[in-house]
Amino acid sequence: MVEIIKKMMSIMNDIHDKIMDKFGAGTYNFSDKQLHFIIIGIIGILIFAVTQIVFKKLAKHSITAISFIYTFTVLLVIVFGIELEQKITKRGNMEFGDIAAGVNGFLYLFGIYLVIKLIVYAIRNFKKEKRKK
């Protein structure tokens, strides 16, 4: 897990350095904070645009799908934060397996939720059909 994070950090630092070389000196002369403002702003608005399109299509079918995506995303941030906190404070082991186990726990319980939801839906439809007759 530590190796994966170090590799990701190295890639991000390389990208950061290339952007700083291109825009931090010379004719543009942006500061690091200005570049963060611009780049993160652009990334954020692109993510928002894609999310807006996808969620509008999903909303026509199921709000549950949107809730799942949101929950899953927040959960990933939380579990990575917990593992990083354990690494920083040395009050546990930072392991990718812990992240996978936590996410798998959510997916398992969400699967149970979906099964229950489908059973309730089937019972309601059965009762409606029975009343029509």
Beta strands, then each sheet from edge to edge (+ up, - down):
end
